[in-house]
Amino acid sequence: MPTDDARPLTLQHVAGICWPHAATVGHIAVASGRIAGYFPAERGDDAIVGCVLVAAGKYRNGTARQWCRTHQAYWGVKADLAALAESGEQRCARHREKMGYALHPPVIDLAACASVTIAGAPDGTIEFATLPAGATASATAPATARCAAVALRTSAMDALFPGTGIVQVNITPPALLAYSAARAGGQALGCVCCARCGHPHLDLGSFAQTPHRRHYCGNCGTDSTHSPAPLISSPVHALRIKFDGILTIM
């Protein structure tokens, strides 16, 4: 991570949350503990993050294709191969797209809380309030704070998303906005998991405005998972239902 443009790059390992502004995965359900990129401040919307490419079957012409988990794009067409030959780097066509990020985000352990309330603020940040386990609202004032993004952790992730290795769900501004708007609009909500890799699906943007049955997996690129009925999918919904009475999403 560079400290300023005149100095050489200095690599640092820091805790953080990163999200694409429009892609449907949003790095919300985290199975991998590391992501590499350029993050010039404590928070912002101008991060440049490296591609993470995984095998994703074949194109219709039989050519092997890969899926970029970071930028939500397939790789393997002629333009991609030409770019690889020219640069020597395997990168998807969206590799220069800027992303949102927050370094040193708060991490909330749901098992250690009597209540957690999360809401979007008018300035695009996230407000949250927590009450520790064993405390009562009448006797203890909840701790409140505002942040760019917040992580929720719980040992119950194994039961919610079995076989995925997911350790936390990140509440990012686009994910919170999409979910809250869908709830307020009375849309059918759920959490669809990929038929191939089991990763939970996140709908953002136009996908979070109209319930639908076919859901593209942001983790492995599979496009053949269908829900029993049309719905809008979010891992936030799975957590809210699991921790009903503790977790409030507004």
VMD Tcl script that draws the C-alpha trace (Angstrom):
set ca {
  {0.00 0.00 0.00}
  {1.62 3.32 -1.05}
  {1.85 6.10 1.51}
  {2.22 8.80 -1.17}
  {2.94 8.94 -4.90}
  {6.63 9.90 -4.47}
  {7.57 6.91 -2.35}
  {7.97 3.24 -3.26}
  {5.14 0.85 -2.49}
  {5.10 -0.57 1.02}
  {3.14 -3.76 1.54}
  {1.00 -3.85 4.67}
  {-1.43 -6.40 6.05}
  {-4.46 -4.67 7.54}
  {-8.03 -5.64 8.38}
  {-10.53 -4.29 5.91}
  {-13.73 -4.72 3.94}
  {-13.93 -4.10 0.20}
  {-16.92 -4.02 -2.13}
  {-17.72 -3.41 -5.80}
  {-20.18 -0.58 -6.33}
  {-22.52 -2.48 -8.65}
  {-21.53 -6.16 -8.79}
  {-23.80 -8.68 -7.10}
  {-21.40 -10.36 -4.69}
  {-20.11 -7.31 -2.86}
  {-17.59 -9.43 -0.89}
  {-20.32 -9.78 1.70}
  {-19.86 -13.43 2.69}
  {-16.19 -13.94 3.49}
  {-14.53 -17.33 3.13}
  {-11.04 -16.05 2.28}
  {-9.12 -13.99 4.76}
  {-6.97 -12.09 2.24}
  {-7.42 -9.74 -0.69}
  {-4.71 -7.67 -2.34}
  {-5.08 -4.15 -3.65}
  {-4.42 -0.44 -3.41}
  {-6.25 1.35 -0.59}
  {-4.98 4.94 -0.26}
  {-6.91 6.03 2.87}
  {-8.86 4.68 5.86}
  {-11.99 4.55 3.72}
  {-13.02 5.52 0.22}
  {-14.51 4.50 -3.09}
  {-11.33 4.41 -5.17}
  {-9.69 1.10 -4.28}
  {-8.00 -0.94 -7.02}
  {-8.22 -4.61 -6.12}
  {-6.52 -7.60 -7.74}
  {-8.45 -10.21 -9.70}
  {-9.24 -13.58 -8.11}
  {-9.87 -16.01 -10.97}
  {-11.37 -19.49 -10.61}
  {-12.34 -22.15 -13.15}
  {-15.93 -21.66 -14.34}
  {-16.66 -24.28 -16.97}
  {-16.65 -23.46 -20.67}
  {-18.11 -21.02 -23.14}
  {-20.65 -22.30 -25.66}
  {-17.87 -22.78 -28.23}
  {-16.06 -25.14 -25.85}
  {-13.34 -22.68 -24.77}
  {-12.44 -22.87 -21.08}
  {-13.51 -19.85 -19.07}
  {-12.70 -18.46 -15.65}
  {-14.64 -16.25 -13.25}
  {-13.25 -13.22 -11.43}
  {-14.68 -13.17 -7.91}
  {-13.44 -9.63 -7.35}
  {-14.96 -7.85 -10.33}
  {-17.73 -10.32 -11.25}
  {-16.64 -10.98 -14.82}
  {-15.81 -14.02 -16.95}
  {-12.33 -14.36 -18.45}
  {-11.25 -16.33 -21.52}
  {-12.52 -14.60 -24.67}
  {-10.12 -13.55 -27.45}
  {-9.75 -10.03 -26.04}
  {-8.69 -11.50 -22.67}
  {-6.10 -13.75 -24.29}
  {-4.74 -10.84 -26.32}
  {-4.45 -8.70 -23.19}
  {-2.62 -11.54 -21.41}
  {-0.14 -11.87 -24.28}
  {0.51 -8.12 -24.24}
  {0.77 -7.50 -20.49}
  {1.87 -10.89 -19.18}
  {-0.79 -10.57 -16.45}
  {-4.02 -12.52 -16.30}
  {-6.64 -9.91 -15.46}
  {-10.33 -9.65 -16.21}
  {-11.72 -6.84 -18.37}
  {-12.92 -4.98 -15.26}
  {-9.62 -5.04 -13.38}
  {-9.33 -1.24 -13.31}
  {-12.80 -0.64 -11.88}
  {-12.66 1.25 -8.60}
  {-14.22 -0.22 -5.49}
  {-15.42 0.89 -2.09}
  {-13.46 -0.03 1.03}
  {-13.05 0.52 4.76}
  {-9.93 -0.33 6.74}
  {-10.06 -1.45 10.39}
  {-13.85 -2.00 10.38}
  {-15.67 -2.93 13.59}
  {-16.30 -6.67 13.99}
  {-19.35 -7.70 16.00}
  {-19.61 -11.16 17.57}
  {-23.34 -11.87 17.56}
  {-22.94 -14.58 20.22}
  {-21.60 -11.96 22.63}
  {-24.52 -9.57 22.16}
  {-28.01 -9.28 23.63}
  {-28.98 -7.01 20.75}
  {-27.47 -5.49 17.61}
  {-29.15 -2.81 15.53}
  {-27.80 -1.75 12.12}
  {-29.16 1.06 9.98}
  {-28.05 3.14 7.02}
  {-27.23 6.78 7.72}
  {-28.20 9.67 5.38}
  {-24.55 10.25 4.44}
  {-24.13 6.69 3.17}
  {-22.34 5.37 6.24}
  {-23.69 2.72 8.62}
  {-24.91 3.30 12.18}
  {-24.92 0.44 14.67}
  {-25.75 -0.12 18.32}
  {-24.78 -3.13 20.41}
  {-25.83 -4.36 23.84}
  {-23.60 -7.03 25.44}
  {-25.00 -10.44 26.33}
  {-26.52 -10.48 29.81}
  {-27.32 -6.78 29.75}
  {-30.82 -5.33 29.57}
  {-31.85 -2.27 27.62}
  {-33.50 -0.75 30.69}
  {-30.32 -0.96 32.76}
  {-27.57 -0.54 30.17}
  {-27.27 1.99 27.37}
  {-26.25 0.35 24.08}
  {-22.88 1.29 22.59}
  {-23.41 3.22 19.37}
  {-21.06 4.11 16.52}
  {-20.95 5.02 12.84}
  {-18.69 3.35 10.28}
  {-18.21 2.81 6.55}
  {-18.86 -0.95 6.88}
  {-19.23 -3.49 9.69}
  {-18.55 -7.23 9.96}
  {-20.80 -9.75 11.73}
  {-19.24 -12.96 13.03}
  {-20.83 -16.00 14.65}
  {-20.11 -19.70 15.10}
  {-23.54 -20.30 13.56}
  {-22.10 -19.56 10.10}
  {-21.37 -23.29 9.69}
  {-25.06 -24.08 10.06}
  {-26.19 -21.21 7.85}
  {-23.71 -21.83 5.03}
  {-22.40 -25.41 5.45}
  {-19.25 -26.42 3.62}
  {-18.35 -22.89 2.52}
  {-15.78 -21.90 5.15}
  {-17.56 -18.56 5.58}
  {-16.48 -16.87 8.81}
  {-18.30 -13.54 8.61}
  {-20.89 -11.52 6.73}
  {-19.93 -7.95 5.88}
  {-22.58 -5.28 6.02}
  {-21.52 -2.90 3.25}
  {-23.41 0.24 2.14}
  {-24.76 -1.24 -1.14}
  {-25.77 -4.51 0.53}
  {-27.57 -2.73 3.38}
  {-29.30 -0.30 1.02}
  {-30.50 -3.08 -1.30}
  {-31.80 -5.25 1.53}
  {-33.50 -2.43 3.45}
  {-35.17 -1.10 0.31}
  {-36.45 -4.56 -0.65}
  {-37.90 -5.08 2.84}
  {-39.51 -1.65 2.87}
  {-41.05 -2.38 -0.52}
  {-42.56 -5.65 0.69}
  {-40.52 -7.74 -1.76}
  {-40.16 -11.51 -1.35}
  {-36.83 -12.10 0.44}
  {-34.65 -15.14 1.04}
  {-31.09 -16.40 0.81}
  {-30.28 -18.57 -2.19}
  {-27.16 -20.74 -2.00}
  {-25.32 -21.84 -5.13}
  {-26.14 -25.37 -6.27}
  {-22.45 -25.89 -7.14}
  {-20.39 -24.28 -4.35}
  {-22.98 -23.53 -1.65}
  {-22.01 -19.85 -1.46}
  {-24.90 -17.53 -0.54}
  {-26.05 -15.11 -3.23}
  {-26.37 -11.33 -2.88}
  {-28.67 -9.30 -5.13}
  {-27.73 -5.66 -5.68}
  {-28.87 -2.86 -7.95}
  {-31.65 -3.79 -10.36}
  {-31.45 -7.43 -9.20}
  {-32.59 -6.28 -5.74}
  {-35.63 -4.47 -7.11}
  {-37.54 -7.33 -8.73}
  {-37.85 -10.89 -7.33}
  {-36.49 -13.54 -9.70}
  {-35.76 -17.28 -9.79}
  {-32.43 -17.52 -11.61}
  {-29.42 -16.44 -9.53}
  {-25.84 -16.11 -10.79}
  {-23.22 -17.12 -8.21}
  {-20.73 -14.38 -7.42}
  {-18.33 -16.88 -5.89}
  {-17.90 -19.45 -8.69}
  {-19.72 -17.95 -11.69}
  {-22.34 -20.69 -11.97}
  {-25.51 -19.43 -13.63}
  {-27.81 -22.44 -13.10}
  {-29.14 -21.97 -9.55}
  {-32.90 -21.42 -9.35}
  {-34.97 -20.60 -6.27}
  {-38.32 -22.39 -5.83}
  {-40.13 -19.07 -6.21}
  {-39.10 -15.56 -7.34}
  {-37.25 -13.71 -4.60}
  {-34.47 -11.26 -3.78}
  {-31.51 -12.98 -2.14}
  {-29.17 -11.70 0.57}
  {-27.00 -13.37 3.24}
  {-28.14 -10.50 5.49}
  {-31.61 -12.05 5.42}
  {-30.28 -15.43 6.56}
  {-28.54 -13.78 9.53}
  {-31.57 -11.68 10.44}
  {-33.86 -14.72 10.49}
  {-31.33 -16.85 12.42}
  {-30.85 -14.15 15.04}
  {-34.41 -12.87 15.19}
  {-34.82 -11.00 18.46}
  {-31.11 -10.11 18.60}
  {-30.24 -8.66 15.18}
  {-32.29 -5.77 13.81}
  {-31.61 -4.48 10.29}
  {-33.24 -1.15 9.46}
}
mol new
graphics top color blue
foreach p $ca { graphics top sphere $p radius 0.5 }
foreach p [lrange $ca 0 end-1] q [lrange $ca 1 end] { graphics top cylinder $p $q radius 0.2 }
display resetview
